[in-house]
Amino acid sequence: MSTIAVTDDAFEADVLNSDKPVIVDFWAEWCGPCKQFGPVYEEVSNAMGDVTFAKVNIDENPEAPTKYGVRGIPTMLMFKNGEVAAMKVGNTTKGDFEAWIKDNA
């Protein structure tokens, strides 16, 4: 499964009302660490089918990152049953990212 782009308008439907865990990557085009992490995020999303992977461009969709206290990017939030279950901030390796998912999903 690849990632889905989520907007502020669709955040509730796509993330909060999901019946499985959703990992949201808050990112921006101008963010160097986001560009480095992007391929890792895509690769892991293609390997894990039991979790939904979403991306929110913070420049185009400022409401969700503000609501959830995103202060730096990239920030990954895992949502379960409409609530934030875990947070990971900053660029990371594939192995660390996969371990974080398995520990929190």
Backbone as XML, in Angstrom:
<?xml version="1.0"?>
<chain id="A" units="angstrom">
  <residue number="1" name="MET">
    <atom name="N" x="0.859" y="-1.186" z="0.000"/>
    <atom name="CA" x="0.000" y="0.000" z="0.000"/>
    <atom name="C" x="0.891" y="1.230" z="0.000"/>
  </residue>
  <residue number="2" name="SER">
    <atom name="N" x="0.581" y="2.164" z="-0.838"/>
    <atom name="CA" x="1.342" y="3.406" z="-0.842"/>
    <atom name="C" x="0.634" y="4.440" z="0.027"/>
  </residue>
  <residue number="3" name="THR">
    <atom name="N" x="1.195" y="5.629" z="0.062"/>
    <atom name="CA" x="0.649" y="6.660" z="0.943"/>
    <atom name="C" x="-0.522" y="7.382" z="0.295"/>
  </residue>
  <residue number="4" name="ILE">
    <atom name="N" x="-1.334" y="8.000" z="1.142"/>
    <atom name="CA" x="-2.429" y="8.841" z="0.663"/>
    <atom name="C" x="-2.151" y="10.276" z="1.111"/>
  </residue>
  <residue number="5" name="ALA">
    <atom name="N" x="-2.510" y="11.216" z="0.259"/>
    <atom name="CA" x="-2.394" y="12.630" z="0.622"/>
    <atom name="C" x="-3.669" y="13.022" z="1.353"/>
  </residue>
  <residue number="6" name="VAL">
    <atom name="N" x="-3.501" y="13.632" z="2.514"/>
    <atom name="CA" x="-4.655" y="14.016" z="3.329"/>
    <atom name="C" x="-4.676" y="15.528" z="3.480"/>
  </residue>
  <residue number="7" name="THR">
    <atom name="N" x="-5.856" y="16.100" z="3.319"/>
    <atom name="CA" x="-6.047" y="17.537" z="3.494"/>
    <atom name="C" x="-6.711" y="17.801" z="4.839"/>
  </residue>
  <residue number="8" name="ASP">
    <atom name="N" x="-6.718" y="19.071" z="5.241"/>
    <atom name="CA" x="-7.422" y="19.431" z="6.470"/>
    <atom name="C" x="-8.891" y="19.029" z="6.390"/>
  </residue>
  <residue number="9" name="ASP">
    <atom name="N" x="-9.508" y="19.235" z="5.221"/>
    <atom name="CA" x="-10.927" y="18.914" z="5.056"/>
    <atom name="C" x="-11.216" y="17.418" z="5.176"/>
  </residue>
  <residue number="10" name="ALA">
    <atom name="N" x="-10.264" y="16.588" z="4.771"/>
    <atom name="CA" x="-10.473" y="15.139" z="4.789"/>
    <atom name="C" x="-9.850" y="14.458" z="6.000"/>
  </residue>
  <residue number="11" name="PHE">
    <atom name="N" x="-9.208" y="15.214" z="6.887"/>
    <atom name="CA" x="-8.458" y="14.616" z="7.990"/>
    <atom name="C" x="-9.342" y="13.738" z="8.881"/>
  </residue>
  <residue number="12" name="GLU">
    <atom name="N" x="-10.503" y="14.229" z="9.230"/>
    <atom name="CA" x="-11.379" y="13.454" z="10.106"/>
    <atom name="C" x="-11.789" y="12.140" z="9.446"/>
  </residue>
  <residue number="13" name="ALA">
    <atom name="N" x="-12.219" y="12.201" z="8.198"/>
    <atom name="CA" x="-12.669" y="10.998" z="7.499"/>
    <atom name="C" x="-11.532" y="10.021" z="7.238"/>
  </residue>
  <residue number="14" name="ASP">
    <atom name="N" x="-10.392" y="10.517" z="6.779"/>
    <atom name="CA" x="-9.291" y="9.648" z="6.370"/>
    <atom name="C" x="-8.444" y="9.146" z="7.523"/>
  </residue>
  <residue number="15" name="VAL">
    <atom name="N" x="-8.339" y="9.929" z="8.591"/>
    <atom name="CA" x="-7.441" y="9.568" z="9.698"/>
    <atom name="C" x="-8.219" y="9.199" z="10.957"/>
  </residue>
  <residue number="16" name="LEU">
    <atom name="N" x="-9.010" y="10.124" z="11.450"/>
    <atom name="CA" x="-9.667" y="9.916" z="12.747"/>
    <atom name="C" x="-10.724" y="8.819" z="12.710"/>
  </residue>
  <residue number="17" name="ASN">
    <atom name="N" x="-11.390" y="8.645" z="11.574"/>
    <atom name="CA" x="-12.448" y="7.640" z="11.479"/>
    <atom name="C" x="-11.981" y="6.326" z="10.864"/>
  </residue>
  <residue number="18" name="SER">
    <atom name="N" x="-10.682" y="6.154" z="10.682"/>
    <atom name="CA" x="-10.149" y="4.929" z="10.092"/>
    <atom name="C" x="-10.333" y="3.754" z="11.048"/>
  </residue>
  <residue number="19" name="ASP">
    <atom name="N" x="-10.594" y="2.576" z="10.478"/>
    <atom name="CA" x="-10.761" y="1.384" z="11.306"/>
    <atom name="C" x="-9.439" y="0.669" z="11.573"/>
  </residue>
  <residue number="20" name="LYS">
    <atom name="N" x="-8.328" y="1.201" z="11.058"/>
    <atom name="CA" x="-7.010" y="0.649" z="11.366"/>
    <atom name="C" x="-6.058" y="1.791" z="11.688"/>
  </residue>
  <residue number="21" name="PRO">
    <atom name="N" x="-4.915" y="1.491" z="12.292"/>
    <atom name="CA" x="-3.972" y="2.564" z="12.636"/>
    <atom name="C" x="-3.556" y="3.361" z="11.399"/>
  </residue>
  <residue number="22" name="VAL">
    <atom name="N" x="-3.380" y="4.667" z="11.600"/>
    <atom name="CA" x="-2.945" y="5.556" z="10.528"/>
    <atom name="C" x="-1.706" y="6.300" z="11.001"/>
  </residue>
  <residue number="23" name="ILE">
    <atom name="N" x="-0.660" y="6.265" z="10.178"/>
    <atom name="CA" x="0.537" y="7.050" z="10.448"/>
    <atom name="C" x="0.492" y="8.249" z="9.518"/>
  </residue>
  <residue number="24" name="VAL">
    <atom name="N" x="0.561" y="9.428" z="10.105"/>
    <atom name="CA" x="0.532" y="10.662" z="9.322"/>
    <atom name="C" x="1.907" y="11.299" z="9.368"/>
  </residue>
  <residue number="25" name="ASP">
    <atom name="N" x="2.461" y="11.534" z="8.178"/>
    <atom name="CA" x="3.735" y="12.223" z="8.030"/>
    <atom name="C" x="3.442" y="13.685" z="7.727"/>
  </residue>
  <residue number="26" name="PHE">
    <atom name="N" x="3.749" y="14.566" z="8.676"/>
    <atom name="CA" x="3.611" y="16.010" z="8.455"/>
    <atom name="C" x="4.920" y="16.496" z="7.853"/>
  </residue>
  <residue number="27" name="TRP">
    <atom name="N" x="4.857" y="17.126" z="6.677"/>
    <atom name="CA" x="6.049" y="17.464" z="5.910"/>
    <atom name="C" x="5.815" y="18.747" z="5.113"/>
  </residue>
  <residue number="28" name="ALA">
    <atom name="N" x="6.892" y="19.212" z="4.441"/>
    <atom name="CA" x="6.801" y="20.367" z="3.542"/>
    <atom name="C" x="7.827" y="20.201" z="2.426"/>
  </residue>
  <residue number="29" name="GLU">
    <atom name="N" x="7.542" y="20.795" z="1.278"/>
    <atom name="CA" x="8.432" y="20.712" z="0.105"/>
    <atom name="C" x="9.827" y="21.247" z="0.396"/>
  </residue>
  <residue number="30" name="TRP">
    <atom name="N" x="9.926" y="22.296" z="1.185"/>
    <atom name="CA" x="11.198" y="22.979" z="1.442"/>
    <atom name="C" x="12.047" y="22.301" z="2.511"/>
  </residue>
  <residue number="31" name="CYS">
    <atom name="N" x="11.546" y="21.263" z="3.136"/>
    <atom name="CA" x="12.203" y="20.607" z="4.279"/>
    <atom name="C" x="13.184" y="19.538" z="3.805"/>
  </residue>
  <residue number="32" name="GLY">
    <atom name="N" x="14.483" y="19.781" z="4.005"/>
    <atom name="CA" x="15.506" y="18.824" z="3.618"/>
    <atom name="C" x="15.355" y="17.459" z="4.275"/>
  </residue>
  <residue number="33" name="PRO">
    <atom name="N" x="15.214" y="17.398" z="5.612"/>
    <atom name="CA" x="15.029" y="16.101" z="6.261"/>
    <atom name="C" x="13.770" y="15.368" z="5.779"/>
  </residue>
  <residue number="34" name="CYS">
    <atom name="N" x="12.729" y="16.125" z="5.417"/>
    <atom name="CA" x="11.506" y="15.507" z="4.885"/>
    <atom name="C" x="11.800" y="14.825" z="3.553"/>
  </residue>
  <residue number="35" name="LYS">
    <atom name="N" x="12.586" y="15.496" z="2.713"/>
    <atom name="CA" x="12.952" y="14.924" z="1.414"/>
    <atom name="C" x="13.803" y="13.670" z="1.590"/>
  </residue>
  <residue number="36" name="GLN">
    <atom name="N" x="14.681" y="13.664" z="2.591"/>
    <atom name="CA" x="15.503" y="12.486" z="2.862"/>
    <atom name="C" x="14.655" y="11.328" z="3.374"/>
  </residue>
  <residue number="37" name="PHE">
    <atom name="N" x="13.673" y="11.626" z="4.217"/>
    <atom name="CA" x="12.849" y="10.595" z="4.824"/>
    <atom name="C" x="11.764" y="10.084" z="3.890"/>
  </residue>
  <residue number="38" name="GLY">
    <atom name="N" x="11.353" y="10.873" z="2.920"/>
    <atom name="CA" x="10.261" y="10.499" z="2.020"/>
    <atom name="C" x="10.387" y="9.118" z="1.408"/>
  </residue>
  <residue number="39" name="PRO">
    <atom name="N" x="11.541" y="8.769" z="0.810"/>
    <atom name="CA" x="11.674" y="7.431" z="0.232"/>
    <atom name="C" x="11.564" y="6.304" z="1.260"/>
  </residue>
  <residue number="40" name="VAL">
    <atom name="N" x="12.053" y="6.534" z="2.471"/>
    <atom name="CA" x="11.931" y="5.534" z="3.541"/>
    <atom name="C" x="10.456" y="5.332" z="3.876"/>
  </residue>
  <residue number="41" name="TYR">
    <atom name="N" x="9.721" y="6.434" z="4.012"/>
    <atom name="CA" x="8.298" y="6.376" z="4.329"/>
    <atom name="C" x="7.543" y="5.588" z="3.257"/>
  </residue>
  <residue number="42" name="GLU">
    <atom name="N" x="7.832" y="5.883" z="1.985"/>
    <atom name="CA" x="7.180" y="5.185" z="0.875"/>
    <atom name="C" x="7.521" y="3.698" z="0.881"/>
  </residue>
  <residue number="43" name="GLU">
    <atom name="N" x="8.778" y="3.369" z="1.097"/>
    <atom name="CA" x="9.203" y="1.970" z="1.092"/>
    <atom name="C" x="8.516" y="1.183" z="2.201"/>
  </residue>
  <residue number="44" name="VAL">
    <atom name="N" x="8.474" y="1.751" z="3.393"/>
    <atom name="CA" x="7.822" y="1.064" z="4.514"/>
    <atom name="C" x="6.321" y="0.962" z="4.271"/>
  </residue>
  <residue number="45" name="SER">
    <atom name="N" x="5.714" y="1.991" z="3.696"/>
    <atom name="CA" x="4.267" y="1.951" z="3.437"/>
    <atom name="C" x="3.916" y="0.846" z="2.455"/>
  </residue>
  <residue number="46" name="ASN">
    <atom name="N" x="4.791" y="0.568" z="1.515"/>
    <atom name="CA" x="4.535" y="-0.499" z="0.543"/>
    <atom name="C" x="4.696" y="-1.884" z="1.149"/>
  </residue>
  <residue number="47" name="ALA">
    <atom name="N" x="5.386" y="-1.994" z="2.276"/>
    <atom name="CA" x="5.655" y="-3.291" z="2.894"/>
    <atom name="C" x="4.670" y="-3.642" z="4.007"/>
  </residue>
  <residue number="48" name="MET">
    <atom name="N" x="3.920" y="-2.669" z="4.521"/>
    <atom name="CA" x="3.032" y="-2.916" z="5.655"/>
    <atom name="C" x="1.589" y="-2.621" z="5.262"/>
  </residue>
  <residue number="49" name="GLY">
    <atom name="N" x="0.785" y="-3.674" z="5.190"/>
    <atom name="CA" x="-0.596" y="-3.508" z="4.760"/>
    <atom name="C" x="-1.593" y="-3.307" z="5.881"/>
  </residue>
  <residue number="50" name="ASP">
    <atom name="N" x="-1.181" y="-3.527" z="7.127"/>
    <atom name="CA" x="-2.120" y="-3.441" z="8.240"/>
    <atom name="C" x="-2.184" y="-2.050" z="8.853"/>
  </residue>
  <residue number="51" name="VAL">
    <atom name="N" x="-1.453" y="-1.102" z="8.263"/>
    <atom name="CA" x="-1.427" y="0.285" z="8.723"/>
    <atom name="C" x="-1.637" y="1.182" z="7.506"/>
  </residue>
  <residue number="52" name="THR">
    <atom name="N" x="-2.402" y="2.259" z="7.669"/>
    <atom name="CA" x="-2.567" y="3.239" z="6.601"/>
    <atom name="C" x="-1.495" y="4.309" z="6.757"/>
  </residue>
  <residue number="53" name="PHE">
    <atom name="N" x="-0.878" y="4.691" z="5.657"/>
    <atom name="CA" x="0.161" y="5.712" z="5.649"/>
    <atom name="C" x="-0.361" y="6.945" z="4.922"/>
  </residue>
  <residue number="54" name="ALA">
    <atom name="N" x="-0.317" y="8.084" z="5.602"/>
    <atom name="CA" x="-0.833" y="9.332" z="5.039"/>
    <atom name="C" x="0.224" y="10.416" z="5.134"/>
  </residue>
  <residue number="55" name="LYS">
    <atom name="N" x="0.100" y="11.398" z="4.266"/>
    <atom name="CA" x="1.012" y="12.546" z="4.283"/>
    <atom name="C" x="0.186" y="13.825" z="4.290"/>
  </residue>
  <residue number="56" name="VAL">
    <atom name="N" x="0.595" y="14.779" z="5.122"/>
    <atom name="CA" x="-0.052" y="16.081" z="5.189"/>
    <atom name="C" x="0.999" y="17.153" z="4.922"/>
  </residue>
  <residue number="57" name="ASN">
    <atom name="N" x="0.816" y="17.893" z="3.842"/>
    <atom name="CA" x="1.688" y="19.019" z="3.530"/>
    <atom name="C" x="1.277" y="20.175" z="4.435"/>
  </residue>
  <residue number="58" name="ILE">
    <atom name="N" x="2.172" y="20.568" z="5.346"/>
    <atom name="CA" x="1.797" y="21.564" z="6.359"/>
    <atom name="C" x="1.587" y="22.956" z="5.775"/>
  </residue>
  <residue number="59" name="ASP">
    <atom name="N" x="2.203" y="23.252" z="4.633"/>
    <atom name="CA" x="2.005" y="24.562" z="4.005"/>
    <atom name="C" x="0.620" y="24.678" z="3.394"/>
  </residue>
  <residue number="60" name="GLU">
    <atom name="N" x="0.117" y="23.588" z="2.840"/>
    <atom name="CA" x="-1.195" y="23.587" z="2.199"/>
    <atom name="C" x="-2.324" y="23.272" z="3.185"/>
  </residue>
  <residue number="61" name="ASN">
    <atom name="N" x="-1.990" y="22.663" z="4.305"/>
    <atom name="CA" x="-2.988" y="22.221" z="5.284"/>
    <atom name="C" x="-2.513" y="22.547" z="6.695"/>
  </residue>
  <residue number="62" name="PRO">
    <atom name="N" x="-2.667" y="23.809" z="7.129"/>
    <atom name="CA" x="-2.116" y="24.216" z="8.432"/>
    <atom name="C" x="-2.955" y="23.831" z="9.657"/>
  </residue>
  <residue number="63" name="GLU">
    <atom name="N" x="-4.210" y="23.433" z="9.473"/>
    <atom name="CA" x="-5.070" y="23.170" z="10.633"/>
    <atom name="C" x="-4.654" y="21.935" z="11.422"/>
  </residue>
  <residue number="64" name="ALA">
    <atom name="N" x="-4.455" y="20.809" z="10.752"/>
    <atom name="CA" x="-4.121" y="19.563" z="11.458"/>
    <atom name="C" x="-2.798" y="19.659" z="12.216"/>
  </residue>
  <residue number="65" name="PRO">
    <atom name="N" x="-1.711" y="20.160" z="11.589"/>
    <atom name="CA" x="-0.470" y="20.239" z="12.374"/>
    <atom name="C" x="-0.588" y="21.168" z="13.579"/>
  </residue>
  <residue number="66" name="THR">
    <atom name="N" x="-1.344" y="22.245" z="13.444"/>
    <atom name="CA" x="-1.546" y="23.156" z="14.566"/>
    <atom name="C" x="-2.331" y="22.470" z="15.677"/>
  </residue>
  <residue number="67" name="LYS">
    <atom name="N" x="-3.393" y="21.779" z="15.302"/>
    <atom name="CA" x="-4.249" y="21.100" z="16.274"/>
    <atom name="C" x="-3.479" y="20.050" z="17.075"/>
  </residue>
  <residue number="68" name="TYR">
    <atom name="N" x="-2.549" y="19.351" z="16.413"/>
    <atom name="CA" x="-1.831" y="18.263" z="17.074"/>
    <atom name="C" x="-0.440" y="18.656" z="17.550"/>
  </residue>
  <residue number="69" name="GLY">
    <atom name="N" x="-0.148" y="19.943" z="17.565"/>
    <atom name="CA" x="1.076" y="20.438" z="18.179"/>
    <atom name="C" x="2.352" y="20.111" z="17.428"/>
  </residue>
  <residue number="70" name="VAL">
    <atom name="N" x="2.268" y="19.992" z="16.113"/>
    <atom name="CA" x="3.466" y="19.713" z="15.323"/>
    <atom name="C" x="4.330" y="20.967" z="15.321"/>
  </residue>
  <residue number="71" name="ARG">
    <atom name="N" x="5.556" y="20.848" z="15.846"/>
    <atom name="CA" x="6.462" y="21.993" z="15.963"/>
    <atom name="C" x="7.647" y="21.896" z="15.009"/>
  </residue>
  <residue number="72" name="GLY">
    <atom name="N" x="8.025" y="20.688" z="14.628"/>
    <atom name="CA" x="9.133" y="20.463" z="13.719"/>
    <atom name="C" x="8.754" y="19.386" z="12.730"/>
  </residue>
  <residue number="73" name="ILE">
    <atom name="N" x="9.406" y="19.394" z="11.584"/>
    <atom name="CA" x="9.096" y="18.380" z="10.580"/>
    <atom name="C" x="10.379" y="17.732" z="10.090"/>
  </residue>
  <residue number="74" name="PRO">
    <atom name="N" x="10.323" y="16.492" z="9.663"/>
    <atom name="CA" x="9.111" y="15.674" z="9.616"/>
    <atom name="C" x="8.678" y="15.211" z="11.012"/>
  </residue>
  <residue number="75" name="THR">
    <atom name="N" x="7.382" y="15.140" z="11.191"/>
    <atom name="CA" x="6.795" y="14.569" z="12.396"/>
    <atom name="C" x="5.812" y="13.496" z="11.958"/>
  </residue>
  <residue number="76" name="MET">
    <atom name="N" x="5.933" y="12.321" z="12.551"/>
    <atom name="CA" x="4.993" y="11.244" z="12.297"/>
    <atom name="C" x="4.135" y="11.047" z="13.534"/>
  </residue>
  <residue number="77" name="LEU">
    <atom name="N" x="2.835" y="11.074" z="13.331"/>
    <atom name="CA" x="1.893" y="10.769" z="14.401"/>
    <atom name="C" x="1.153" y="9.498" z="14.036"/>
  </residue>
  <residue number="78" name="MET">
    <atom name="N" x="1.038" y="8.582" z="14.980"/>
    <atom name="CA" x="0.233" y="7.393" z="14.773"/>
    <atom name="C" x="-1.098" y="7.596" z="15.477"/>
  </residue>
  <residue number="79" name="PHE">
    <atom name="N" x="-2.169" y="7.433" z="14.716"/>
    <atom name="CA" x="-3.520" y="7.558" z="15.254"/>
    <atom name="C" x="-4.153" y="6.178" z="15.335"/>
  </residue>
  <residue number="80" name="LYS">
    <atom name="N" x="-4.786" y="5.908" z="16.487"/>
    <atom name="CA" x="-5.559" y="4.682" z="16.671"/>
    <atom name="C" x="-6.879" y="5.077" z="17.313"/>
  </residue>
  <residue number="81" name="ASN">
    <atom name="N" x="-7.958" y="4.636" z="16.700"/>
    <atom name="CA" x="-9.299" y="4.946" z="17.203"/>
    <atom name="C" x="-9.514" y="6.444" z="17.377"/>
  </residue>
  <residue number="82" name="GLY">
    <atom name="N" x="-8.977" y="7.229" z="16.430"/>
    <atom name="CA" x="-9.193" y="8.671" z="16.446"/>
    <atom name="C" x="-8.325" y="9.458" z="17.399"/>
  </residue>
  <residue number="83" name="GLU">
    <atom name="N" x="-7.391" y="8.786" z="18.073"/>
    <atom name="CA" x="-6.535" y="9.452" z="19.049"/>
    <atom name="C" x="-5.065" y="9.271" z="18.682"/>
  </residue>
  <residue number="84" name="VAL">
    <atom name="N" x="-4.229" y="10.229" z="19.089"/>
    <atom name="CA" x="-2.792" y="10.095" z="18.882"/>
    <atom name="C" x="-2.271" y="9.018" z="19.827"/>
  </residue>
  <residue number="85" name="ALA">
    <atom name="N" x="-1.635" y="7.986" z="19.255"/>
    <atom name="CA" x="-1.107" y="6.880" z="20.048"/>
    <atom name="C" x="0.406" y="6.980" z="20.215"/>
  </residue>
  <residue number="86" name="ALA">
    <atom name="N" x="1.083" y="7.643" z="19.265"/>
    <atom name="CA" x="2.537" y="7.758" z="19.336"/>
    <atom name="C" x="3.008" y="8.881" z="18.422"/>
  </residue>
  <residue number="87" name="MET">
    <atom name="N" x="4.194" y="9.422" z="18.750"/>
    <atom name="CA" x="4.782" y="10.502" z="17.948"/>
    <atom name="C" x="6.267" y="10.215" z="17.735"/>
  </residue>
  <residue number="88" name="LYS">
    <atom name="N" x="6.738" y="10.515" z="16.541"/>
    <atom name="CA" x="8.161" y="10.406" z="16.211"/>
    <atom name="C" x="8.524" y="11.649" z="15.421"/>
  </residue>
  <residue number="89" name="VAL">
    <atom name="N" x="9.542" y="12.375" z="15.888"/>
    <atom name="CA" x="9.942" y="13.633" z="15.257"/>
    <atom name="C" x="11.331" y="13.483" z="14.653"/>
  </residue>
  <residue number="90" name="GLY">
    <atom name="N" x="11.478" y="13.961" z="13.432"/>
    <atom name="CA" x="12.778" y="13.995" z="12.780"/>
    <atom name="C" x="13.011" y="12.835" z="11.835"/>
  </residue>
  <residue number="91" name="ASN">
    <atom name="N" x="14.041" y="13.003" z="11.035"/>
    <atom name="CA" x="14.446" y="11.980" z="10.086"/>
    <atom name="C" x="14.905" y="10.746" z="10.856"/>
  </residue>
  <residue number="92" name="THR">
    <atom name="N" x="14.687" y="9.569" z="10.295"/>
    <atom name="CA" x="15.071" y="8.333" z="10.958"/>
    <atom name="C" x="15.406" y="7.272" z="9.919"/>
  </residue>
  <residue number="93" name="THR">
    <atom name="N" x="15.974" y="6.189" z="10.371"/>
    <atom name="CA" x="16.310" y="5.098" z="9.466"/>
    <atom name="C" x="15.102" y="4.197" z="9.251"/>
  </residue>
  <residue number="94" name="LYS">
    <atom name="N" x="15.168" y="3.402" z="8.212"/>
    <atom name="CA" x="14.094" y="2.456" z="7.924"/>
    <atom name="C" x="13.879" y="1.506" z="9.100"/>
  </residue>
  <residue number="95" name="GLY">
    <atom name="N" x="14.967" y="0.960" z="9.646"/>
    <atom name="CA" x="14.859" y="0.023" z="10.763"/>
    <atom name="C" x="14.227" y="0.642" z="11.996"/>
  </residue>
  <residue number="96" name="ASP">
    <atom name="N" x="14.635" y="1.856" z="12.339"/>
    <atom name="CA" x="14.050" y="2.542" z="13.495"/>
    <atom name="C" x="12.573" y="2.861" z="13.267"/>
  </residue>
  <residue number="97" name="PHE">
    <atom name="N" x="12.245" y="3.268" z="12.047"/>
    <atom name="CA" x="10.859" y="3.593" z="11.725"/>
    <atom name="C" x="9.980" y="2.339" z="11.807"/>
  </residue>
  <residue number="98" name="GLU">
    <atom name="N" x="10.452" y="1.243" z="11.247"/>
    <atom name="CA" x="9.687" y="-0.009" z="11.312"/>
    <atom name="C" x="9.526" y="-0.479" z="12.754"/>
  </residue>
  <residue number="99" name="ALA">
    <atom name="N" x="10.569" y="-0.358" z="13.566"/>
    <atom name="CA" x="10.490" y="-0.745" z="14.976"/>
    <atom name="C" x="9.477" y="0.125" z="15.717"/>
  </residue>
  <residue number="100" name="TRP">
    <atom name="N" x="9.479" y="1.433" z="15.433"/>
    <atom name="CA" x="8.520" y="2.351" z="16.065"/>
    <atom name="C" x="7.094" y="1.942" z="15.723"/>
  </residue>
  <residue number="101" name="ILE">
    <atom name="N" x="6.867" y="1.603" z="14.462"/>
    <atom name="CA" x="5.522" y="1.178" z="14.038"/>
    <atom name="C" x="5.118" y="-0.090" z="14.782"/>
  </residue>
  <residue number="102" name="LYS">
    <atom name="N" x="5.990" y="-1.093" z="14.789"/>
    <atom name="CA" x="5.666" y="-2.362" z="15.433"/>
    <atom name="C" x="5.440" y="-2.205" z="16.932"/>
  </residue>
  <residue number="103" name="ASP">
    <atom name="N" x="6.180" y="-1.302" z="17.569"/>
    <atom name="CA" x="6.021" y="-1.064" z="18.997"/>
    <atom name="C" x="4.722" y="-0.353" z="19.330"/>
  </residue>
  <residue number="104" name="ASN">
    <atom name="N" x="4.157" y="0.384" z="18.369"/>
    <atom name="CA" x="2.992" y="1.218" z="18.679"/>
    <atom name="C" x="1.706" y="0.850" z="17.949"/>
  </residue>
  <residue number="105" name="ALA">
    <atom name="N" x="1.777" y="0.025" z="16.929"/>
    <atom name="CA" x="0.576" y="-0.281" z="16.129"/>
    <atom name="C" x="-0.371" y="-1.234" z="16.844"/>
  </residue>
</chain>
